[in-house]
Amino acid sequence: MGPFTMRLLTCVLLLGMAGVASGHATSADRSIYEWTFEPWVVVCLMLSMGLYIAGVARLAARVRQGRALLKKQAACFAAGWCALAVSLVSPLDELGSHLFSAHMVQHEMLMIVAAPLLVLGRPLAVWTWAIRPDLRVAVGSITRHPLVHAPWRIMTEPISAWLLHAAALWLWHVPALFQAALANEAVHAAQHASFLATALLFWWAVLGQSARSVSNGASVVYLFTTMMHTAALGALLTMSDKLWYPVYAAGNGAFGLSPIEDQQLGGLIMWVPGGLPYLIAGLVLCSRWLVDERQPMHASTTPGAGG
């Protein structure tokens, strides 16, 4: 087992130890500064990383020239996995129930930090190498079945991914739905799942394997329009003098922020830093587009980054 694999495995074990330790704390003892413990979240995180490590180990033993690319993809997945763990297991999760701005940071980490990094890590391809060859063949047969392949093809169409992600973002910020998520753990889990799932679909469409069928120009348009409508939502929250989510009024004065100041800070987080990943990705694609235009006789040799 190489040093890179050992570092990934150590990260998994540390998360598990932190989760178990916080799980022994009672609800009365637990504060917003402690790591939370949701067994299903920790199990999913550890399972996803364990499968990825196993898949990388098998691929590394088979490939020679592609090891550098494999390491870059593994590094992206590890970074995205850590961002996912921080957003779901760290004190940020509990803090989000007290401060809207913290809740916004959590959502942004899911959608614009964890999601694109996970896509660049090619997890679907790596996970398949973690299972036995006969099971790999069976999984491949299932994914090619029309009942699975057709919905997947529709959802991964760039325009479909764009619409799904935009709908999830705007609908969950409707005050009634947002406050329902804060009041009910199942609804809250559904909110986070929809944010992450639609973000993964969106980034897959512009950066992943699905992006191979989309021109760089079209991908830039999807990135630009997503940046614009998320900025619009952030601007509405920032400039509003009305509290959108009265549930946060209960924490009036918490952490030195009034509820309306907390809302404005959360909107500002979505508006400005929340747009930077879209801008950076768009600039990268624009530079690639210009290179392709200057070298029309050479096909792009950049390998797909999707999972």
Secondary structure, 3 states (H helix, E strand, C coil): CCHHHHHHHHHHHHHHHHHHHHHCCCCCCCCCCCCCCCHHHHHHHHHHHHHHHHHHHHHHHHCCCCHHHHHHHHHHHHHHHHHHHHHHHCHHHHHCCCCHHHHHHHHHHHHHHHHHHHHHCCHHHHHHCCCCHHHHHHHHHHHHCHHHHHHHHHHCCHHHHHHHHHHHHHHHCCHHHHHHHHHCHHHHHHHHHHHHHHHHHHHHHHHCHHHHHCCHHHHHHHHHHHHHHHHHHHHHHHHCCCCCCHHHHHHCCHHHCCHHHHHHHHHHHHHCHHHHHHHHHHHHHHHHHHHHHHCCCCCCCCCCCCC
